[in-house]
Amino acid sequence: MKFNLEKIDSSSQARAGKITTDHGEIKTPIFMPVGTSASVKTVHQREIEEDIKAQIILGNTYHLYMRPKMDVLTQAGGLHRFMNWDKPILTDSGGFQVYSLNGTRRIKEEGVKFQSHIDGSYHMFTPENVMDTQRQIGADIIMAFDECTPYPCDYKYASNSMHMTHRWLKRCCERFDSTEPLYGHSQTLFPIVQGSTYKDLRIQSAETIASFEREGNAIGGLSVGEPAEEMYEMCELVCNVLPKNKPRYLMGVGTPANILENIALGVDMFDCVMPTRNARNGMLFTSEGIINIKNKKWEKDFSQLDKNGTSYVDSYYNKSYVRHLFQSKEILGMQIASIHNLAFYLWLIGEARKHILEGDFTSWKNNMVKKVATRL
Amino acid sequence: MKFNLEKIDSSSQARAGKITTDHGEIKTPIFMPVGTSASVKTVHQREIEEDIKAQIILGNTYHLYMRPKMDVLTQAGGLHRFMNWDKPILTDSGGFQVYSLNGTRRIKEEGVKFQSHIDGSYHMFTPENVMDTQRQIGADIIMAFDECTPYPCDYKYASNSMHMTHRWLKRCCERFDSTEPLYGHSQTLFPIVQGSTYKDLRIQSAETIASFEREGNAIGGLSVGEPAEEMYEMCELVCNVLPKNKPRYLMGVGTPANILENIALGVDMFDCVMPTRNARNGMLFTSEGIINIKNKKWEKDFSQLDKNGTSYVDSYYNKSYVRHLFQSKEILGMQIASIHNLAFYLWLIGEARKHILEGDFTSWKNNMVKKVATRL
């Protein structure tokens, strides 16, 4: 993996760059649609590429490990071939899902023991086997196995957890560096900064993570319930420590406004289920603000779904029709809204990149942040 | 509406023809995907046109009357504009759904009183207001309001019901012929033959229906639970009575084999929810037979979904992947299977037409009927 930093904004820390993987280039800043179980929910791969213009998608290791399981994925020749997606893929480590499970899970130095949400069977994730699993999935960018602390989290727990995440990172790197990719394309490992919302821990963690000198770095444990201001504060601190010449990935963020603010702080990569999950509930993100398409006010509004939208669904379908689909519980409504939201996210982040390169990012961002948060 | 009969098969009653409407041509025999509530379930309009290559779709008057309701549809400028589908549409009369309702419904000479499945409110469908409703929907081909008798049905009920359907037809025609289309394109009314599974009633009904001299004729009340042989027997009788120079539409039929056999009897038009409903349960119809994609046997079968398939999903996705989507309850599985099944139905009926024109329909049909019913 290569990263070329093309420009840093003069009035913020926003950056434009380019990541090169064996599956192609990613222009940063970038948003990665979430394809949990080898599917970006309700969206065809053809639509992800042609209509949404995604450059990289994300897969969830926990879900893929449970279904279709690793024997299927390895026989398929990895996730790219299994789902017929030939552009870059990033996988998380599975940790986040494991911590979110309602059933029993026990975190020990060795790793995490947990029960499957499907059949209750017991499994163990360790730094080592999570590297192996991500080798089997074959994503271009894979994530270290960490503990994502909840919010709020007391200082002592956050500190102990962070130190364990650092020890786990050492084990991840040792395993990763002593194994080879399975499918002929290279993979790279991103470590993850933790430290909850404590400034000293975040700085310490960022310094430790940077010292591993991997090809990119991630920021985890944010967007887990803390106020946005705290997220921004932590992100700013961490970005000031992480090396400038490597991509920075803020995990699980967020709203359009969150993304724009974090770009200004120096983040290059984002992922979030929000555009697809909210789409399935009838919420549309647009450049003019947020639409709840189920509202009565759209019942007889035959204007196009989003007059500023860039994907074909925005002009093909009208608001009244899409509202009707949601009222009638027609799945097509979710499909349309998902394409729209993802295309909007990709458009928005592409605009951010354009304005970084053109030198007027901050004024554009300040204006856009207000608009995208408006309720229409 | 115009119908040109191009050829009648020499060794069966199969026919190839062409229907011309203000929204374009329909080459017969034809299958019409069902778009119940202004949506062919899980399929984008773009896919219906480009991937499935449908030439006409069907809408359900009952569902559209309930949601989005007629005020929305008329303000939208009719169903074509509401859902952005510019090819022909056929609507049923709403009768079939009304009779299928679990709640109270009372059939009287005037019409049928029933309760909404959505809010329990009372409504009445009459031959007259069903014509008005279908004027408001604006389909190219609209259906007479009839009573679809259940199976089995005693002779007296079937006879009385058939006579009422004939009296209702007179009222439908009077209303239809004294009103104008609302959106600038012409509409045509198809009457419906009833008579349950009684030969004399079917012949009598076909003669009566033919005497109305509409531009096309339909056969209703079949595929409601009777054995396939009885359906074929009734269909053959009726096709022998209905005029040759007008299209014949067999409502709600059926499996691929049912369709091929009925083409041989002289039917030109079909509709059925089977390809989409079964798709949502993981059943794929192919030229080699029927696949239940959820079966364990496909778990590690990475061959393309259907090597003989004609839509892009057939080569784009593999069996193991689509099985995984169904196992994981990913909606994309339903989307892929729906496109596949509808494209298969349209391919199959297109092949039937080709073989009718080429003169070898019967041998092709006899061979194909066996193959499409095989369980793989």
Chai-1 contact restraints between the chains, C-beta under 6 A:
chainA,res_idxA,chainB,res_idxB,connection_type,confidence,min_distance_angstrom,max_distance_angstrom,comment,restraint_id
A,S37,B,S328,contact,1.0,0.0,6.0,A-B,restraint_1
A,S37,B,E330,contact,1.0,0.0,6.0,A-B,restraint_2
A,S39,B,L325,contact,1.0,0.0,6.0,A-B,restraint_3
A,S39,B,E330,contact,1.0,0.0,6.0,A-B,restraint_4
A,S39,B,L332,contact,1.0,0.0,6.0,A-B,restraint_5
A,T42,B,I331,contact,1.0,0.0,6.0,A-B,restraint_6
A,R67,B,Q327,contact,1.0,0.0,6.0,A-B,restraint_7
A,R67,B,S328,contact,1.0,0.0,6.0,A-B,restraint_8
A,P68,B,H324,contact,1.0,0.0,6.0,A-B,restraint_9
A,V72,B,K300,contact,1.0,0.0,6.0,A-B,restraint_10
A,Q75,B,K300,contact,1.0,0.0,6.0,A-B,restraint_11
A,A76,B,F302,contact,1.0,0.0,6.0,A-B,restraint_12
A,F82,B,Y321,contact,1.0,0.0,6.0,A-B,restraint_13
A,M83,B,Y321,contact,1.0,0.0,6.0,A-B,restraint_14
A,N84,B,Y316,contact,1.0,0.0,6.0,A-B,restraint_15
A,K300,B,Q75,contact,1.0,0.0,6.0,A-B,restraint_16
A,F302,B,A76,contact,1.0,0.0,6.0,A-B,restraint_17
A,Y316,B,N84,contact,1.0,0.0,6.0,A-B,restraint_18
A,Y321,B,F82,contact,1.0,0.0,6.0,A-B,restraint_19
A,Y321,B,M83,contact,1.0,0.0,6.0,A-B,restraint_20
A,H324,B,P68,contact,1.0,0.0,6.0,A-B,restraint_21
A,L325,B,S39,contact,1.0,0.0,6.0,A-B,restraint_22
A,Q327,B,R67,contact,1.0,0.0,6.0,A-B,restraint_23
A,S328,B,S37,contact,1.0,0.0,6.0,A-B,restraint_24
A,S328,B,R67,contact,1.0,0.0,6.0,A-B,restraint_25
A,E330,B,S37,contact,1.0,0.0,6.0,A-B,restraint_26
A,E330,B,S39,contact,1.0,0.0,6.0,A-B,restraint_27
A,I331,B,T42,contact,1.0,0.0,6.0,A-B,restraint_28
A,L332,B,S39,contact,1.0,0.0,6.0,A-B,restraint_29
